[in-house]
Every structure is written in structure tokens, then in C-alpha cells.
Amino acid sequence: MIRCENLTLHYGGSQILHGISMQAKAGEVTCVMGTNGVGKTSLLKALAGTHPRSGGKLWLGGEPVPVVPPQAMAQRGLAVVPQGRMIFPLLTVRENMETAFALLPKSQHRIPDEIFELFPILKDFLHRRGGDLSGGQQQQLAIARAMIMQPRVLLLDEPAEGIQPNIIQQIGRVIEYLKSKGDLAIIRKRCASPVVSA
């Protein structure tokens, strides 16, 4: 589903990634692991277009992808659940999820029932502001928002970080469910908990 060859990335004059080659297939979870500071998040940023890669080649769905901004990567079917979740604190849960509509045709501007089956708490909190949710609830919201985009590739940056164990287990079940559908490639950083590993 997504593949890169000899990918490099610089921050100013410093080279952070040196010739990274990898692939992630639909129906699988690909884990990016390593100690702090080795460039895991930088790799995800390069794939997502949030930091332009300096060199190397990238393919998505078999099609070559030039260096493009993140909104163009999202339009190609790549969704990101970033570290820190980055939900909109002053928007309601519903409004946060509806931001994903920007990538969908108007006929698909609805929140699928599947979202509330996977994350029932979001249905109860539809009118609460995102900033009023707990960290675990915000993570569920961030994953739900990404799912509404109907991505082909989902990037998860530390999905279990700072979250209570019962929500880690729920997120693990959601990842396993998304994997089992077979049409989505999932790349996740670290795999710190065996409960969430898939």
C-alpha cells in the first residue's frame, strides 16, 4: 500500500534520516521501533508530508508520490493520528469529527455508525468540547476522525502514550479490527504495550 526507498530527511543542515526503505501492506500493522531520538516520528512526518523529505522515492497504492504538502497526502488516502492527538479543544466532539469531511464528497458527509460502535463514549459526548475530554478519550476522538477520512494508510504516532490501561486495550481491539478488514495499511510507532501490538 505504501513504500519508500532510500528516504532521507533534513532539519536545516542536520540529516535525520539516512536512506530509509520500508513498506507497509494492506491488512497488516507495521511497527516502527527504536530508542528515543532515532527518527521514528521524523519518518512518519516524511511519509505524511508534514516535513518534506530531502530525497528518496515514495509510492502510495502503487503510484509514485512526489514531494507534496500534507493535505495532498491526505487526499491520496493517508491519515495521521499524531503524537499529542491535536484535536481542536474548543470544538465539540462532533465538530472535531466533522473536520474530516473536508476530504470527502458531500454525499459522504456523515459519521458512520461504525465509529460509535468502536468508540461508544464519543456518542455520549458528542456535544462536549474536545478540550474537556480525558487523554484517552481525546485519543479515541483522534482515531475516529482519521477513520472518517476513509484512509488507505493510517499512521499512528504513539497511540498508547499516557493513556489508562482499559483504553489502551480498547484501542488495541480497534487496531486489530481495522487490520482484519484487510483494506488498510497501518503504521504505528513503538509498540510499547503487547496488548496493543498487532
C-alpha positions as CSV (number, residue, x, y, z in Angstrom):
1,M,0.0,0.0,0.0
2,I,2.8,2.4,0.9
3,R,6.5,2.0,0.1
4,C,9.6,4.2,0.3
5,E,13.1,3.7,-0.9
6,N,16.3,5.5,0.3
7,L,14.2,8.2,2.0
8,T,16.2,11.0,3.6
9,L,15.2,14.0,5.7
10,H,17.0,17.0,6.9
11,Y,16.2,19.6,9.6
12,G,18.2,22.6,8.4
13,G,21.8,21.4,8.0
14,S,21.3,18.2,10.0
15,Q,20.4,14.9,8.3
16,I,17.9,13.0,10.4
17,L,17.0,10.1,8.2
18,H,19.6,8.2,6.1
19,G,18.3,6.1,3.2
20,I,15.3,4.5,4.9
21,S,13.5,1.8,2.8
22,M,10.3,0.2,4.1
23,Q,6.9,-0.9,3.0
24,A,3.5,-1.4,4.7
25,K,0.9,-3.7,3.3
26,A,-2.9,-3.5,3.5
27,G,-4.2,-5.8,6.2
28,E,-1.1,-5.6,8.3
29,V,0.3,-3.5,11.1
30,T,3.9,-2.3,10.5
31,C,5.7,-1.1,13.6
32,V,8.4,1.5,13.6
33,M,10.6,0.8,16.7
34,G,13.7,2.3,18.2
35,T,15.1,4.3,21.1
36,N,14.3,7.9,21.6
37,G,15.8,10.3,19.1
38,V,16.5,7.8,16.3
39,G,13.9,9.5,13.9
40,K,10.7,7.4,14.3
41,T,8.5,10.5,14.3
42,S,10.5,12.1,11.6
43,L,9.9,9.1,9.4
44,L,6.2,9.4,10.0
45,K,6.3,13.1,9.2
46,A,8.2,12.4,6.0
47,L,5.6,9.8,4.9
48,A,2.7,12.2,5.8
49,G,4.3,15.2,4.1
50,T,4.3,17.3,7.3
51,H,8.1,17.6,6.9
52,P,9.2,17.4,3.2
53,R,11.6,14.6,2.6
54,S,15.0,15.6,1.2
55,G,15.5,12.6,-1.1
56,G,14.3,9.1,-1.9
57,K,11.1,7.8,-3.5
58,L,7.7,7.2,-2.2
59,W,4.8,5.1,-3.6
60,L,1.2,5.0,-2.3
61,G,-1.1,2.4,-3.8
62,G,1.5,1.6,-6.4
63,E,1.6,5.2,-7.7
64,P,4.7,7.3,-7.3
65,V,4.2,10.3,-5.0
66,P,6.3,13.5,-5.4
67,V,7.1,15.7,-2.5
68,V,3.7,17.2,-1.7
69,P,2.2,19.0,1.3
70,P,0.3,17.1,4.0
71,Q,-3.2,18.0,2.6
72,A,-2.2,16.4,-0.7
73,M,-1.1,13.2,1.1
74,A,-4.4,13.2,2.9
75,Q,-6.3,13.5,-0.4
76,R,-4.3,10.5,-1.6
77,G,-5.6,8.4,1.3
78,L,-3.1,8.9,4.1
79,A,-4.4,9.7,7.6
80,V,-2.4,10.6,10.7
81,V,-3.1,10.3,14.4
82,P,-0.3,12.5,15.7
83,Q,1.5,12.3,19.0
84,G,-0.4,14.6,21.3
85,R,-3.6,13.9,19.4
86,M,-4.0,17.5,18.2
87,I,-7.8,17.6,18.5
88,F,-9.4,21.1,18.4
89,P,-10.1,21.9,22.1
90,L,-12.8,24.5,21.6
91,L,-14.7,22.4,19.0
92,T,-17.2,19.8,20.1
93,V,-16.6,16.1,19.6
94,R,-19.0,16.1,16.7
95,E,-17.3,19.2,15.2
96,N,-13.9,17.6,15.6
97,M,-15.0,14.5,13.7
98,E,-16.7,16.6,11.0
99,T,-13.4,18.3,10.1
100,A,-12.6,15.0,8.3
101,F,-15.5,15.9,5.8
102,A,-13.1,18.3,4.0
103,L,-11.6,15.2,2.2
104,L,-14.9,13.5,1.3
105,P,-17.6,14.2,-1.3
106,K,-20.6,15.9,0.1
107,S,-22.7,12.8,-0.3
108,Q,-20.5,11.1,2.4
109,H,-20.6,13.9,5.0
110,R,-21.9,11.8,7.8
111,I,-20.3,10.0,10.8
112,P,-20.6,6.2,10.2
113,D,-22.3,4.1,12.8
114,E,-19.1,2.0,13.0
115,I,-17.4,4.9,14.8
116,F,-19.9,4.8,17.7
117,E,-19.8,1.0,17.8
118,L,-16.0,1.2,18.2
119,F,-16.0,4.3,20.5
120,P,-19.3,4.4,22.3
121,I,-18.1,7.2,24.6
122,L,-17.9,9.6,21.7
123,K,-21.7,9.2,21.1
124,D,-22.4,10.1,24.7
125,F,-20.0,13.1,24.5
126,L,-20.9,14.5,21.0
127,H,-21.7,18.0,22.4
128,R,-18.7,18.2,24.8
129,R,-15.7,20.3,23.8
130,G,-12.7,18.3,22.8
131,G,-10.6,20.0,25.4
132,D,-12.9,18.7,28.1
133,L,-12.1,15.1,27.3
134,S,-9.6,12.9,29.1
135,G,-6.4,12.0,27.3
136,G,-7.7,8.6,26.4
137,Q,-11.0,10.0,25.2
138,Q,-9.1,12.5,23.0
139,Q,-7.1,9.6,21.5
140,Q,-10.3,7.8,20.7
141,L,-11.6,11.0,19.0
142,A,-8.3,11.4,17.1
143,I,-8.5,7.8,15.8
144,A,-12.2,8.3,14.9
145,R,-11.5,11.5,13.0
146,A,-8.8,9.7,11.0
147,M,-11.2,6.7,10.3
148,I,-13.9,9.1,8.9
149,M,-11.4,10.2,6.2
150,Q,-11.6,6.6,4.8
151,P,-7.9,6.3,4.5
152,R,-5.8,3.6,2.7
153,V,-2.9,4.2,5.1
154,L,-3.2,5.1,8.8
155,L,-0.2,6.4,10.7
156,L,-0.3,6.1,14.5
157,D,2.3,8.1,16.5
158,E,2.5,6.6,20.0
159,P,-1.3,5.7,20.2
160,A,-0.9,4.3,23.8
161,E,1.2,7.1,25.3
162,G,-0.2,8.4,28.6
163,I,-3.5,6.5,28.4
164,Q,-5.1,4.4,31.1
165,P,-4.9,0.6,30.6
166,N,-8.5,0.0,29.8
167,I,-8.5,2.5,26.9
168,I,-5.2,1.0,25.7
169,Q,-7.0,-2.3,25.4
170,Q,-9.9,-0.8,23.6
171,I,-7.6,0.9,21.1
172,G,-5.8,-2.4,20.7
173,R,-9.1,-4.0,19.7
174,V,-9.8,-1.2,17.3
175,I,-6.4,-1.6,15.6
176,E,-7.0,-5.4,15.4
177,Y,-10.4,-4.7,13.8
178,L,-9.0,-2.3,11.3
179,K,-6.3,-4.7,10.4
180,S,-8.8,-7.6,9.9
181,K,-10.8,-5.6,7.3
182,G,-7.8,-6.1,5.0
183,D,-8.0,-2.8,3.1
184,L,-5.9,-0.6,5.3
185,A,-2.2,-0.4,5.9
186,I,-1.4,0.7,9.5
187,I,2.0,2.1,10.5
188,R,2.4,2.6,14.2
189,K,5.3,3.9,16.2
190,R,7.0,1.9,19.0
191,C,4.5,-0.8,20.1
192,A,5.2,-0.2,23.7
193,S,2.5,-2.4,25.0
194,P,2.0,-6.1,24.0
195,V,-1.8,-5.5,24.5
196,V,-1.9,-3.1,21.5
197,S,0.6,-4.9,19.3
198,A,-1.0,-6.5,16.3
